[in-house]
Amino acid sequence: MPTQPLPGPPDVAHATGRFAHRDDGLYLLFDRIFTAAPEYIWEGLTKPEALHGWIGTYTGSPLTGAVRFRMESKNDSQWEYVSILECTPPTRLALDIGEGEDAWRVLAHLSEGSGKTVLTFGLRLHSAAEAATFGPVWDYYLDRLVASRTHHTLPPFSRYYPALKKHYQELIVPKRTQQTATAPVDIELGSTDSV
């Protein structure tokens, strides 16, 4: 764990999401770069006490392949069922949050190089129009992750929404090709190693 603050989230919110096609649908992908080891960032994505610092918490044992999750940054948040589709510490995580057709698939991929860790986070959308809402929301949450992992003040939501909404409304969905179907984040579902 760092002993002093690392570079944190920007003072001004920026829209960082991009569309990408995968075999199972259209995703909104976001990248964040950290000057910390993947294991430290992994903790921020998988440990209840670290999740509490930026998004929420969970209850239950990940070893069972499912937990219950609640977003703490929302006042009216309910506990939701989460299926752990893949968990390969400290590099890959794939989850379904919620149940049935209303479930949200999220992916996280961590890679390391040149003393930095890159987190690529993906959210599978039900339609491209959802990016106008979920783009600003996930820029906000991921900047909160950066702030919590780098010991900075958490940014306010008002910095992100509605300020970034127009960017995501105008974001163009790329044409789907065979090559782009799995290229952006290569996570195969099925493994549920321990978190």
N, C-alpha and C positions, 0 to 999 in steps of 0.2 A: 504494500500500500504506500502511495506517495506520502512524503512527510511535509510537503508544501504544496500549495495549489498549483495545478497544471493549467495550461491555457484552457479557458472555459468556453461557454457558448457565446455567440456574438451578442453585442449590445442591441443590434437591430435584427429583427427576424428576417430570414431569407427562405424562400420557397426552394426546397432542394429535391423534391420528389420527381421521379420520372416514370413513365409507363414502360412495362416490359411484358411480353407474352411468355407464358410458360405452358407446359403441356396441360395443366389443369385450370388455366384461365388467365385473365388480365391482372397484373400486379402493379401496385405503386411501390417503387423501390426508393430507398433513401440510404445515403452513406454518411457515416460519421467517422472521423479520424481521431485516434487517441494516442498520446505519447505514454502509453502504459501497456503492460503485458496483456495478452488475450485473457489470461486467467482472472485478472482483476476486472476486466470488462464483463467477462462471463458471470462473475459474482453479481454484478449489477443487473443482470438479466434473469438470474435463476435463484438467488438467495432471498428469502422473505424479508430479512432486515435491510438488505440493499434495495430491493424493489420498493420498499416502504419509502425510501428517500426520494423517489421520483414518480412512481405511478400507482402502486397499490401493494397488495400482499396476497398470499395464497395460504390455504390450509390443506392438509392431507399429505400423503407421501408420494412424491414423483415416481418412486419405484413401482407404483401400481399402474402407471401409465395415465393417470388422471389426477387432477387436483381441482379445488374450487378457488376462484380468483375474484377479487373485488378491487375496483379502481378506487383509490382513496382520495384522488384529487377532485372527484365529483361528489357533491353532497348527497345525491339520491341514488348512489350506486348500489346495485344488488350483487350478491354472490353469483358467479357464473361458473358453469361446468367447463373444464378445459381438458381436452384430450391431448396427450403428449404423443405426437406422431414420430418425432425423432429427437433424440438428445444425445449428442456426441461431444462431451466436454473437451476442450473449451472452444469448439469451432462451429457447431451446428445445432440449431434448435428449430423445430417445426411444431406448431400448435394449432388446434382448432379451438376457438373460444366461443362458447355458446353451443347450441344444439340444432340439428336439422339444417334446413335451408337458410336459417338466420345466422349460422355459425360463420365466424371470421377466421380464415387461415392466415397465420402470421409466420414468417420465416426470419431467422437471424443467422447470419454467417459471419464469422470472425476470421480474418486472415492477418498474418503478421509479416512485416518486412521493413528493413531499414530502421528498426527501433520504434516502429509505429504499428498500431493495430487498427485495421479498418473493419468497422461494423457495417454490413449491408443488411438492412431491415426491409422486409417485404410484407405488404398487405394485399391479399387477393380481394379484388373488388367484384361486386355483383354487376356493376355497370360503370362505364367510364365517368358518368356524371357524378358518381359518389366522390370522385377526387376533389371536387370543390369543397366538400366538408371534411373528408378524412385527410387530405393533404396538409392543410394548416394544423389539424389536430395532431398528426404524427410528427410534423416538424416541431411542434410544441413539446410533445412528450420526449422526443429524442434529444432535444436541447436540454430538457430537464435531466435526462440520463447523463448527458455530458456534464451538466452542472453538479449533479450529485457525485459523480465519479471524480471530478476535479476540485471538489470542495468550494464551489462558487454558489452564489445566491440563485435560487430557482427563478426562471423568467416568468413573467405574468402572461396569462392566456391572451389578454387584450392586445398584446404585441403581435399575435399571430392571426387572430380571427376578429373581424373579417378582412384584415389587411392583405392576407395571402390568398383569399378566396378567388379573386379574379385570375391570378396566375394559373391556378389549377382548373378553372373553367375554360381557359384558353389553351391548356396543354393538349397537344395533338397525340393521338394514339398512333404508334408506328404500325406500318403494315406488317401483318404476321407473315413470317417466312419460316421455313423448316429450321434454319440455322438459329433464329432468335427464340425458338420455343423453349429451350432450356439453358441458353448461354448465360444470362445475367447472374443467377445464383443457382449453383448446381447442388441442390439438396434433394436427396432421395428419401422418401418417407418409409418408415417401417421400423427403424431402430429406436428402442426406448431405454438406452443406457441410463445409468443413474445421473441425476442432476447433482 
